[in-house]
Amino acid sequence: MRTIKGWAFGAAFFAVSATALAGQQVDQNVSVTLNPDGSGSASGASGTAYNSTDVIQAIGCEVRAYTGSGGTSLSETWCSARAVGSNWVTCFNVNPTFVQIAASIGPDSDVWFQWNSAGTCTLIDVINSSSYRRK
């Protein structure tokens, strides 16, 4: 009888442990805020947008490097997003720090960016965490 109780306890322990190890899953739908002066912000998780049933949500940044006139190496980033009920929003920046941060975006990242009235990205925030919904 002792062996059966020990086995039952072990099975129950591993069942609870497996559930606990599943981890937190956060859905972060894409949200867009437009200000009257044309500035604004957008945020959301790539995985949530990808898995959404609305086929509208999208968020991300493109990073581009190229050779300019005179052989100068240049890089830039374009960030864009679309939430349910909003149009596409986009911002642009050539600052190497912004380009580096945008390049760290992965398929399962949470992304937040802001832009000014000229359409220049003024903030790019990337969170790579196991908490966000996977693609």
PLY file of the C-alpha trace (Angstrom):
ply
format ascii 1.0
element vertex 135
property float x
property float y
property float z
element edge 134
property int vertex1
property int vertex2
end_header
0.00 0.00 0.00
2.88 2.32 0.77
4.22 2.06 -2.80
0.84 2.97 -4.30
0.50 6.05 -2.07
4.05 7.13 -2.95
3.38 6.71 -6.66
0.07 8.58 -6.41
1.75 11.44 -4.54
4.54 11.61 -7.12
2.08 11.62 -10.03
0.02 14.37 -8.38
3.18 16.41 -7.65
4.35 16.26 -11.27
0.86 17.09 -12.59
0.74 20.23 -10.43
4.35 21.10 -11.32
3.66 20.77 -15.05
0.72 23.15 -14.73
2.78 25.64 -12.73
5.58 25.54 -15.30
3.24 26.43 -18.16
3.89 30.11 -17.41
2.02 33.34 -17.71
0.53 34.20 -21.09
-0.21 37.88 -21.72
-2.26 39.08 -24.66
-1.36 42.65 -25.60
-3.64 43.81 -28.41
-2.36 46.58 -30.66
-3.42 50.03 -29.49
-2.94 53.29 -31.39
-3.31 56.79 -29.92
-3.41 59.76 -32.28
-3.05 63.28 -30.88
-4.57 66.38 -32.55
-1.09 67.66 -33.56
-0.29 64.45 -35.47
1.93 62.92 -32.81
0.97 59.67 -31.16
1.89 56.26 -29.88
1.32 52.61 -30.66
1.86 49.47 -28.61
1.15 45.78 -28.74
2.61 42.30 -28.84
3.61 40.76 -32.16
2.28 37.33 -31.17
-1.10 38.69 -30.07
-1.47 40.62 -33.33
-0.46 37.58 -35.37
-2.89 35.27 -33.56
-5.80 37.73 -33.50
-8.99 36.72 -35.30
-9.61 40.24 -36.63
-6.89 40.06 -39.37
-6.30 43.81 -38.87
-3.85 44.14 -35.98
-0.18 44.53 -36.84
2.88 46.11 -35.24
6.60 46.10 -35.91
9.64 47.94 -37.20
11.72 47.54 -40.33
15.47 48.12 -40.10
17.38 48.99 -43.23
21.09 49.55 -43.91
22.50 50.82 -47.18
25.36 52.71 -48.78
24.58 56.35 -49.46
26.23 58.74 -51.85
29.98 58.89 -51.43
30.08 55.40 -49.92
28.65 56.44 -46.57
26.98 53.64 -44.60
23.50 54.60 -43.49
20.81 52.89 -41.45
17.21 53.70 -40.66
14.13 52.27 -39.04
10.47 52.54 -39.90
7.94 51.50 -37.26
4.30 50.92 -38.12
1.15 49.68 -36.46
-2.53 49.22 -37.07
-5.18 48.56 -34.44
-8.81 47.58 -34.90
-10.69 50.76 -35.79
-7.62 52.78 -36.82
-5.55 53.47 -39.91
-1.90 52.54 -40.32
0.52 54.76 -38.38
4.21 55.01 -39.19
7.30 56.78 -37.90
10.88 57.00 -39.10
14.30 57.53 -37.47
17.96 57.36 -38.54
19.47 57.56 -35.05
21.76 54.50 -34.62
20.39 53.83 -31.11
16.82 53.72 -32.41
17.90 51.43 -35.24
19.66 49.11 -32.79
16.63 48.91 -30.48
14.28 48.27 -33.41
16.60 45.51 -34.64
16.08 43.67 -31.34
12.39 43.08 -32.12
11.63 39.40 -32.47
8.52 37.54 -33.61
7.21 37.42 -30.04
8.18 40.89 -28.76
6.02 43.54 -27.14
6.60 46.84 -28.95
5.79 50.42 -27.98
6.73 53.44 -30.09
5.93 57.13 -30.12
6.31 59.80 -32.79
6.18 63.57 -32.99
4.09 65.73 -35.31
6.80 65.47 -38.01
6.51 61.65 -38.04
9.90 61.08 -36.39
10.05 58.20 -33.92
10.83 59.69 -30.50
10.67 56.45 -28.49
11.02 52.76 -29.29
10.59 50.29 -26.44
10.98 46.54 -26.97
10.24 43.85 -24.41
11.35 40.31 -25.12
9.69 38.18 -22.45
8.32 34.67 -22.09
5.08 36.25 -20.80
3.89 37.47 -24.20
1.78 35.26 -26.46
3.85 33.35 -29.02
3.23 33.29 -32.75
0 1
1 2
2 3
3 4
4 5
5 6
6 7
7 8
8 9
9 10
10 11
11 12
12 13
13 14
14 15
15 16
16 17
17 18
18 19
19 20
20 21
21 22
22 23
23 24
24 25
25 26
26 27
27 28
28 29
29 30
30 31
31 32
32 33
33 34
34 35
35 36
36 37
37 38
38 39
39 40
40 41
41 42
42 43
43 44
44 45
45 46
46 47
47 48
48 49
49 50
50 51
51 52
52 53
53 54
54 55
55 56
56 57
57 58
58 59
59 60
60 61
61 62
62 63
63 64
64 65
65 66
66 67
67 68
68 69
69 70
70 71
71 72
72 73
73 74
74 75
75 76
76 77
77 78
78 79
79 80
80 81
81 82
82 83
83 84
84 85
85 86
86 87
87 88
88 89
89 90
90 91
91 92
92 93
93 94
94 95
95 96
96 97
97 98
98 99
99 100
100 101
101 102
102 103
103 104
104 105
105 106
106 107
107 108
108 109
109 110
110 111
111 112
112 113
113 114
114 115
115 116
116 117
117 118
118 119
119 120
120 121
121 122
122 123
123 124
124 125
125 126
126 127
127 128
128 129
129 130
130 131
131 132
132 133
133 134
